[in-house]
Amino acid sequence: AMRRSRRMMRARRAAWAQCPDLWRGGAATDAPMFTSQVLTPSQQRVVSVLTRAMSLDEIAAASGLIVPAVQADLTMLQIRGVVEQTRGRFRLRRNRTPGG
């Protein structure tokens, strides 16, 4: 049980190290949210096709990405406050300032 607990802690630390903006309690305030340094290429693709509220399947079709990749990107974009979901449809948040 102790070994498993240590492995879980290491895995959590590794995950937090990959997302330092989440560790600080929100998006990094020194960088705009839509810079290429913040979003991965596939996340940029998802953001670029979100011109209106769209379903997961519509986003996948418009972006040319597979559904699981779009799901993962949408999850991270929601965590970062870039995208919001309402009634099964995703759209860009209106107020996209860091922490807002």
Order of alpha helices (4+ residues) and beta strands (2+ residues): alpha-alpha-alpha-alpha-alpha-beta-beta
